[in-house]
Amino acid sequence: MRRTFDLPREAPNFAWCFDCVPEENSLLLGFGSKRIEIPASDLVFRHPKQLLGEKVHARFGAEFPIRFDLLDTVEGGNLSLQVHPLSEYIRDHFGMHYTQDESYYMLDAGPDAVVYLGLRQGVDRQRMVADLKRAQEGGCPFPAESYIGAWPARKHDHFLIPAGTIHCAGRNSMVLEVSATPYIFTFKLWDWGRMGLNGEPRPIHLDHGIRNVQWNRTAEWVRRELINRVEPLASGAGWTEERTGLHALEFIETRRHWFTGTVPHDTHGTVNVLNLVEGDAAIVESPPEHSSRFRSITRRRLLCRLPWAGTPSARRAIQVHV
């Protein structure tokens, strides 16, 4: 991200970048030569049904339920090992009516890249909890590879992460994280012995985390349910549409479009987010018969081209909807 965005060189580290979060983004409104900046959340509050669609608004109210963020571990280290709360748990303990289901779409990956996901077969639960507590108290480092599945990750792989599943992205990867929006409820189990920028140990949330780990999500289940669940949906001249992510436990659906020319996108009557993951730019516009025309140019925000990355000729876009 430092190289792609030309970020300040004096900062010690960059690893995380939000995209499409109304609470953290602005809208620029043009009136002739004048530009007015307002919080993007104003649009959510002012026109929730038109923005979200009737079905999504009925479930979530005036709240934008999809979040993208970019996780950059290129030339860095593993993300923290973590788990998100189950729906019942987040409701009973924090008053939230939905939880943080998510997925990792690999924008790029080095030859040694892995995603830590789920548990290994035959894990001793009590022993794993004891090792986590010992590591938190400053004892031996937590032997993650003895307990957690480490799956090879390649460019354009997609890993589904329903709440309750232990996970983290390993080093040397560029991840597009597609997530529901209650993002402050992440229970960290192990941070590989790192210190924060203030020199203090970073927060660990073992008590919450252990209560939410789903111990039956082991290697066989993960391989079958969570990795590259690609399903062809439709195709035409120069384009293909696939479903790449909608686990039975999640409400966010991800579709991948491969295209070299014009391609139709159906919003399915709900809020959609588009992210270009190959190519430099794409034009998004309403069909000619639409009463209120819309046209936008979507540029690829970030696709780190590592020395080992290829350069496919086709453009690819991820379409996410609820």
Secondary structure, DSSP 8 states (H G I E B T S, - for coil): -HHHHT--TTSS---EEEES-GGG-EEEEEETTEEEEEETHHHHHHSHHHHH-HHHHHHH-S---EEEEEEE-TTS----EEE---HHHHHHHH--SS---EEEEEEEE-TT-EEEEEE-TT--HHHHHHHHHHHHTTSS---HHHHEEEEE--TT-EEEE-TT--EEE-SSEEEEEEEES-TT--EEEE-TT-B-TTSSB----HHHHHHH--TT-BHHHHHHHTB---EEEEEETTEEEEEEE--TT---EEEEEEESS------TTS-EEEEEEESSEEEEE--TT-SS--EEEEE-------TT----SSEEEEEEE-
